[in-house]
Amino acid sequence: MIYSVDDLKKFIDISAEEERDVETVAARYPMKVTPYYASLMDRDNPNCPIRLQGVPSVSELDDYFGSADPLEEDINSPVPGVIRVYPDRIAVVLTARCSMYCRHCLRKRNAGDEGADLSDEAIERIISYIAGDVTIRDVLLTGGDPLMFSDERLEWVLSRLKKIGHIELLRIGTRMPCTNPSRITESLADMLADYHPLWLSTQFNHPKELSKEAQEALNILHSRGIPVNNQSVLLRGINDSIEVMTELVRKLIALRVRPYYLYQAQTLLGTGHFVTSIEEGIVIIRGLRGHTTGFAVPQYVLDTPYGKIPINPSYAKGRDGDYYELESFDGRIWRENNPLSPEIDV
């Protein structure tokens, strides 16, 4: 595992100034990169999209806007370890540990807290909370990264959840297929397949991350019938162009991974240099619509303390008498004969 500049130098060239910057930033926001992920970095390109996601930048110290917890997760926590925003589903933050500290991480405030796994007692309290509320039908295991747990400990959690009669769906959020694909083993996939319906969400942000090793990891999951959704983050200098996003989503669907969400980067302390305008995101989505397979176009969303809010471009222009006007992907207007029902009051 890469924690120091000396380890980093085995993979990339780094100037003396950059070395000082990395060490300064890492004192506040720790660095941790898997050797695998570092191997994807361009050795001599400081603007490599892989490098930008893994190597500390002095821009992280520009705290010009944002907060450490923009989603107010601590407020939306009815039980320690649980985040609840929606009426029918919850997220369980099993651990603060990750195989890599992504520089844009939503929970950047927890990076470096390597001992922050939920205890058995905390997990038992969460199980009791879920079992006592029949409105909860969907449980997402997140972190950190739940796959930092051993197969045996993760199965213990899944087995406890599976015994709760009103739980219809289990989900795991992990970046392992992208940052540490060797963690996706045949034995792990065999175990996960015992808990269907189980879905896995991951995060690929750039086509370069879809390496041979990542593809093999995805194939292992698919071979056990585990559906995989991708949740990219829109990041300045990494994937904030129609060309890069088009290549990414096309490669994802070729690997049977659905591009599910494109997140607007949060106004999060230490990540302001990654944030694009929402208008730029809308332009990218418009550039995908009609120019690639329909289900390859992710839903563009902003996550908020009130839940995820879609901010996709609107193609509905409005009503004109008995007609409703809509705009096609290439800007043409279609007038659909669509009289209002008498009982509809607009």
Number of C-alpha atoms within 10 A of each C-alpha: 13 18 14 16 18 11 14 19 15 13 17 18 14 18 11 8 8 16 17 14 15 21 18 16 19 21 9 14 22 22 23 23 24 17 17 16 20 23 14 18 23 16 16 11 13 17 12 16 22 21 23 21 22 21 23 25 22 17 14 20 17 12 14 14 11 14 15 15 18 16 20 14 16 13 11 15 16 12 14 15 21 24 20 20 18 12 9 14 17 19 21 22 21 26 24 23 22 25 19 25 25 22 23 23 19 19 18 21 17 19 22 18 14 12 9 16 20 17 11 11 9 15 19 14 15 20 16 13 15 22 18 12 11 13 13 20 18 16 22 22 24 21 24 29 21 25 25 20 15 11 16 11 14 18 17 12 16 20 13 13 22 18 11 16 10 17 19 15 18 19 20 22 24 22 24 22 24 22 26 19 20 14 14 19 15 14 11 18 19 14 16 23 17 14 18 15 15 20 20 19 22 20 21 21 26 21 19 15 21 20 14 10 16 20 16 18 22 22 16 18 23 16 13 16 16 20 17 24 20 23 22 24 25 28 25 18 15 20 21 21 18 17 12 16 25 22 15 22 28 19 16 21 16 10 17 15 20 21 26 20 21 24 22 22 25 24 20 24 22 27 25 22 21 24 19 17 11 17 10 16 24 16 15 24 22 19 19 21 19 13 13 14 12 10 13 22 25 22 18 26 20 18 16 14 14 12 13 14 13 14 17 19 15 10 14 13 13 12 15 13 10 11 15 17 16 18 15 12 14 11 9 8 14 14 15 13 12 13 12 14 7 6 6 6 6 4
